Amino acid sequence: MKRHAFSAAAFSGALLGAALFSSPAVAQDRFITIGTGGQTGVYYVVGQSVCRMVNRGSDEHNIRCNAPSTGGSVANVNGMKSGDLDMGVVQSDVQYRAYHGEANFESDGAWDDMRAVFTMHGEPLTVVARADSGIEHFSDFPGKRVNIGNPGSGQRNTMNVVMDVMGWDTDTFSLASQLDAAEQAAALSDNNIDAMVYVVGHPNGSIQEATTTIDARIIPVTGDEIDSLIDDYPYYTRSVIPGGLYRGNDEDVETFGVAATFVSSTAVDEDVIYETVKAVFENFDRFKRLHPAFENLNEEDMISDGLTAPLHDGAARYYRERGWIE
């Protein structure tokens, strides 16, 4: 009898354990990782902000989100390809090249599994130079010490394209440093470089740091070569960095740029993307308050502009529910 009693107790315990471990809160917990950029950049804020919105509803959908700092756009694409990242913030030009297998993605071929989710803020190519560097325009770069960006970053990718159209290479500069976004403002302030380039939304903490610690100027990026880039590539647009955002830079500055886009892949479950998109757009006013670069976001532009890969099924499902697409 004792043996029978023990078996019944064990059986009951097994049922209880099975019930506990099969409960939706445990069995359906899903952990997602979003690739961002340097901690001083807006990409990092984008990822953190999306995660904040997702994690607000974790008790309902059981999705837990984190958004670590990464090397930027290209690194995020590679992280999603390898499965280390579920989603990532990627420049619109990098999205285009990865999907089509062009430029630094040529050897890998087209990434047909890339999927667009939504577009974020505009990102002008921003050139900041020391006031004592002798740089008045982007064309003054030859012979100067320039930080061209770390490999894998969006600014490095854009800078490579610009250098090509200008007929430049790394030997054009007296120094072509490859510091990441978090290091370049200090390098400019310490007189280790004459200029830095950053593809970023505004206002930005790194540029704030550079223009506050020393006399530094935001430099125009214009000319026939830049016009040809804008004409040839659909993801480039003319941009203006408003005056008054940074100390000593009271006038508007003309340049060109891209957009920050939020992307994923077919490997990520439709429900995960649906809940992520829903978390952002159903808390949209709260989301827009998380950074000044988000203030002018609107739903119509976010679901159409700069998206050169097909929409993820999860995103399309939510947009159809809202009546934004057919």
C-alpha positions as CSV (number, residue, x, y, z in Angstrom):
1,M,0.0,0.0,0.0
2,K,2.8,2.3,0.8
3,R,4.2,1.7,-2.6
4,H,0.9,2.5,-4.2
5,A,0.5,5.6,-2.1
6,F,4.0,6.8,-3.1
7,S,3.2,6.2,-6.8
8,A,0.0,8.2,-6.5
9,A,1.8,11.1,-4.8
10,A,4.6,11.0,-7.4
11,F,2.0,11.0,-10.2
12,S,0.2,13.9,-8.7
13,G,3.4,15.8,-8.3
14,A,4.4,15.1,-11.9
15,L,1.0,16.4,-13.0
16,L,1.5,19.6,-10.9
17,G,5.0,20.1,-12.2
18,A,3.9,19.6,-15.8
19,A,1.1,22.1,-15.3
20,L,3.5,24.6,-13.9
21,F,6.1,24.2,-16.7
22,S,3.5,24.2,-19.4
23,S,1.8,27.4,-18.2
24,P,1.7,30.1,-20.8
25,A,3.8,32.5,-18.7
26,V,6.7,30.0,-18.6
27,A,6.4,28.0,-21.8
28,Q,5.9,31.1,-24.0
29,D,8.6,33.3,-22.6
30,R,10.6,34.6,-25.6
31,F,13.7,36.7,-25.4
32,I,14.6,39.0,-28.2
33,T,17.7,41.0,-28.9
34,I,17.9,44.2,-30.9
35,G,21.2,45.4,-32.4
36,T,21.8,49.1,-31.9
37,G,25.0,51.2,-32.2
38,G,27.4,53.1,-30.0
39,Q,26.0,54.2,-26.6
40,T,26.3,58.0,-27.5
41,G,24.3,57.5,-30.7
42,V,20.6,57.6,-31.5
43,Y,20.6,53.9,-32.6
44,Y,21.2,52.9,-29.1
45,V,18.3,55.0,-27.9
46,V,16.1,53.5,-30.6
47,G,16.8,50.0,-29.5
48,Q,16.4,50.8,-25.8
49,S,13.2,52.7,-26.5
50,V,11.6,49.9,-28.5
51,C,12.6,47.4,-25.7
52,R,11.0,49.7,-23.1
53,M,7.7,49.7,-25.0
54,V,7.9,45.9,-25.5
55,N,8.8,45.1,-21.9
56,R,5.8,47.2,-20.7
57,G,3.6,44.5,-22.0
58,S,5.7,41.5,-21.1
59,D,3.1,40.1,-18.7
60,E,0.6,39.9,-21.5
61,H,2.7,38.7,-24.5
62,N,5.6,37.1,-22.6
63,I,8.3,38.7,-24.8
64,R,11.4,40.1,-23.0
65,C,13.6,42.5,-24.9
66,N,17.1,43.7,-24.6
67,A,19.1,46.1,-26.8
68,P,22.9,46.0,-26.3
69,S,25.4,48.4,-27.9
70,T,26.8,47.1,-31.1
71,G,29.1,48.2,-33.9
72,G,26.3,49.7,-36.0
73,S,24.4,49.0,-39.2
74,V,26.6,46.5,-40.9
75,A,27.4,44.7,-37.7
76,N,23.6,44.5,-37.0
77,V,22.9,42.9,-40.4
78,N,25.6,40.3,-39.9
79,G,24.3,39.7,-36.4
80,M,20.8,39.0,-37.7
81,K,22.2,36.8,-40.4
82,S,24.0,34.7,-37.9
83,G,21.1,34.5,-35.6
84,D,22.8,36.4,-32.8
85,L,20.3,39.3,-33.2
86,D,16.5,39.1,-33.8
87,M,16.2,42.7,-35.0
88,G,18.4,45.7,-35.7
89,V,18.6,49.4,-36.5
90,V,20.2,49.8,-39.9
91,Q,20.8,52.8,-42.2
92,S,18.5,52.7,-45.2
93,D,21.4,52.5,-47.6
94,V,22.8,49.5,-45.7
95,Q,19.4,47.9,-45.8
96,Y,19.3,48.3,-49.5
97,R,22.8,46.9,-50.1
98,A,22.3,43.9,-47.8
99,Y,19.0,42.9,-49.4
100,H,20.4,43.2,-52.9
101,G,23.9,41.8,-52.1
102,E,25.8,44.9,-53.1
103,A,29.0,46.7,-52.0
104,N,30.4,45.1,-48.8
105,F,27.6,42.5,-49.0
106,E,28.5,41.4,-52.5
107,S,30.5,38.3,-51.5
108,D,27.6,37.0,-49.4
109,G,25.0,37.7,-52.1
110,A,21.5,39.0,-51.7
111,W,20.0,38.5,-48.3
112,D,16.5,37.5,-49.5
113,D,15.3,36.8,-45.9
114,M,15.8,40.4,-44.8
115,R,12.5,42.0,-43.8
116,A,11.6,45.7,-43.1
117,V,9.6,46.6,-40.0
118,F,9.5,50.4,-39.9
119,T,11.6,53.6,-40.6
120,M,12.8,55.9,-37.9
121,H,14.4,59.4,-38.0
122,G,16.4,61.0,-40.8
123,E,20.2,60.8,-40.5
124,P,22.4,63.4,-42.2
125,L,26.1,62.8,-42.8
126,T,27.4,65.2,-40.2
127,V,31.0,66.4,-40.4
128,V,32.5,68.2,-37.3
129,A,35.9,69.8,-37.6
130,R,38.0,71.7,-35.2
131,A,37.8,75.5,-35.8
132,D,41.6,75.6,-36.0
133,S,41.8,72.7,-38.6
134,G,41.5,74.9,-41.7
135,I,38.5,72.8,-42.9
136,E,35.7,75.0,-44.2
137,H,34.1,72.5,-46.5
138,F,34.1,68.7,-47.0
139,S,36.4,69.1,-50.0
140,D,39.1,70.4,-47.6
141,F,39.6,66.9,-46.2
142,P,42.7,65.9,-48.2
143,G,45.8,66.0,-46.1
144,K,43.8,66.3,-42.8
145,R,43.5,63.9,-39.9
146,V,40.0,62.4,-40.3
147,N,38.1,59.7,-38.4
148,I,36.3,57.8,-41.1
149,G,34.5,55.5,-38.7
150,N,34.9,51.9,-37.4
151,P,34.4,49.0,-39.8
152,G,30.9,47.7,-39.6
153,S,29.4,51.1,-38.7
154,G,26.9,53.0,-40.9
155,Q,29.1,56.1,-41.1
156,R,32.0,54.1,-42.3
157,N,29.8,52.5,-45.0
158,T,28.6,55.9,-46.1
159,M,32.1,57.4,-45.9
160,N,33.4,54.6,-48.2
161,V,30.8,55.6,-50.8
162,V,31.6,59.3,-50.5
163,M,35.3,58.6,-50.7
164,D,34.8,56.6,-53.8
165,V,32.8,59.3,-55.6
166,M,35.3,61.9,-54.5
167,G,38.2,59.8,-55.8
168,W,39.7,59.5,-52.4
169,D,41.2,56.6,-50.4
170,T,42.8,56.4,-47.0
171,D,46.1,57.7,-48.3
172,T,44.3,61.0,-49.2
173,F,44.4,61.9,-45.5
174,S,47.4,62.4,-43.3
175,L,45.6,60.1,-40.8
176,A,42.5,58.0,-41.5
177,S,41.5,56.8,-38.0
178,Q,38.9,54.2,-37.4
179,L,37.5,55.1,-34.0
180,D,34.0,54.1,-33.1
181,A,31.3,56.7,-32.4
182,A,31.9,56.7,-28.6
183,E,35.6,57.6,-29.0
184,Q,35.7,60.3,-31.8
185,A,34.5,63.3,-29.8
186,A,37.2,62.9,-27.3
187,A,39.8,62.4,-30.1
188,L,38.6,65.7,-31.7
189,S,38.8,67.5,-28.3
190,D,42.3,66.1,-27.6
191,N,43.5,67.3,-31.0
192,N,44.2,63.7,-32.2
193,I,42.1,64.3,-35.3
194,D,41.0,67.4,-37.3
195,A,37.5,66.1,-38.2
196,M,35.0,63.4,-37.5
197,V,32.1,62.1,-39.5
198,Y,28.9,60.7,-38.1
199,V,25.7,59.6,-39.8
200,V,23.2,60.3,-37.0
201,G,20.0,61.9,-36.0
202,H,20.0,65.2,-34.2
203,P,20.5,66.4,-31.6
204,N,23.3,64.0,-30.7
205,G,25.3,63.6,-27.5
206,S,28.6,63.0,-29.2
207,I,28.4,66.1,-31.3
208,Q,27.2,68.0,-28.3
209,E,30.3,66.9,-26.5
210,A,32.6,67.9,-29.3
211,T,31.2,71.3,-29.8
212,T,31.0,72.0,-26.1
213,T,34.6,71.1,-25.1
214,I,36.3,72.9,-28.0
215,D,35.5,75.4,-30.8
216,A,34.2,73.1,-33.5
217,R,32.2,73.6,-36.7
218,I,29.6,71.5,-38.5
219,I,30.9,71.4,-42.1
220,P,28.7,71.5,-45.3
221,V,28.8,68.4,-47.5
222,T,27.7,69.6,-50.9
223,G,28.9,69.7,-54.5
224,D,28.6,68.0,-57.9
225,E,29.8,64.7,-56.6
226,I,27.3,64.7,-53.8
227,D,24.5,65.7,-56.2
228,S,25.4,62.6,-58.3
229,L,25.0,60.3,-55.3
230,I,21.6,61.7,-54.5
231,D,20.5,61.4,-58.1
232,D,21.8,57.8,-58.5
233,Y,20.6,56.2,-55.2
234,P,17.0,56.3,-54.0
235,Y,17.9,56.0,-50.3
236,Y,19.9,59.3,-50.2
237,T,18.2,62.7,-49.7
238,R,19.4,66.2,-49.2
239,S,19.4,67.2,-45.6
240,V,19.8,70.3,-43.5
241,I,21.2,70.3,-39.9
242,P,19.3,73.1,-38.2
243,G,21.3,76.0,-36.7
244,G,21.2,76.5,-33.0
245,L,21.4,72.9,-31.9
246,Y,25.1,73.1,-30.9
247,R,27.3,75.7,-29.4
248,G,29.0,77.9,-32.0
249,N,26.9,76.6,-34.9
250,D,24.0,79.0,-35.3
251,E,23.5,78.7,-39.1
252,D,21.8,75.8,-41.0
253,V,24.2,73.5,-42.6
254,E,23.5,71.7,-45.9
255,T,24.5,68.0,-46.3
256,F,22.8,64.8,-47.4
257,G,21.8,61.6,-45.6
258,V,19.8,58.5,-45.1
259,A,17.2,57.2,-42.7
260,A,17.4,54.9,-39.8
261,T,15.4,51.8,-40.4
262,F,14.3,49.0,-38.1
263,V,14.6,45.6,-39.7
264,S,14.4,41.8,-39.0
265,S,14.3,38.6,-41.0
266,T,12.0,35.8,-41.9
267,A,13.6,33.7,-39.2
268,V,11.9,35.8,-36.5
269,D,8.4,34.6,-35.6
270,E,5.5,36.7,-37.0
271,D,3.9,37.1,-33.6
272,V,7.1,38.5,-32.1
273,I,7.3,41.2,-34.8
274,Y,3.6,41.9,-34.5
275,E,3.8,42.5,-30.7
276,T,7.0,44.6,-31.2
277,V,5.3,46.9,-33.7
278,K,2.1,47.0,-31.7
279,A,4.0,48.0,-28.6
280,V,5.6,51.0,-30.4
281,F,2.5,52.3,-32.2
282,E,0.0,51.8,-29.4
283,N,2.4,53.8,-27.1
284,F,3.4,56.2,-29.8
285,D,3.2,59.5,-27.9
286,R,5.2,58.0,-25.1
287,F,7.7,56.6,-27.6
288,K,8.2,59.9,-29.3
289,R,9.0,61.6,-26.0
290,L,12.0,59.3,-25.4
291,H,14.4,61.3,-27.7
292,P,14.3,64.6,-29.5
293,A,15.0,62.9,-32.8
294,F,11.7,61.1,-32.5
295,E,9.6,64.2,-32.1
296,N,8.6,64.5,-35.7
297,L,7.9,60.9,-36.4
298,N,4.6,60.0,-38.0
299,E,3.1,56.7,-38.8
300,E,2.6,57.2,-42.5
301,D,6.3,57.9,-43.2
302,M,7.5,55.2,-40.8
303,I,5.7,52.4,-42.7
304,S,6.8,53.5,-46.2
305,D,9.9,55.7,-46.4
306,G,13.3,54.1,-46.8
307,L,12.1,50.5,-46.7
308,T,13.7,48.6,-49.6
309,A,13.1,45.1,-48.3
310,P,9.6,43.6,-48.1
311,L,7.6,44.2,-44.9
312,H,7.8,41.4,-42.3
313,D,4.6,39.5,-42.2
314,G,4.2,40.5,-38.5
315,A,4.5,44.2,-39.3
316,A,2.2,43.9,-42.3
317,R,-0.4,42.2,-40.2
318,Y,-0.5,45.0,-37.7
319,Y,-0.5,47.7,-40.3
320,R,-3.5,46.0,-42.0
321,E,-5.4,45.9,-38.8
322,R,-4.9,49.6,-38.4
323,G,-6.0,50.2,-42.0
324,W,-2.6,51.7,-43.0
325,I,-2.0,49.3,-45.8
326,E,-4.2,47.0,-47.9
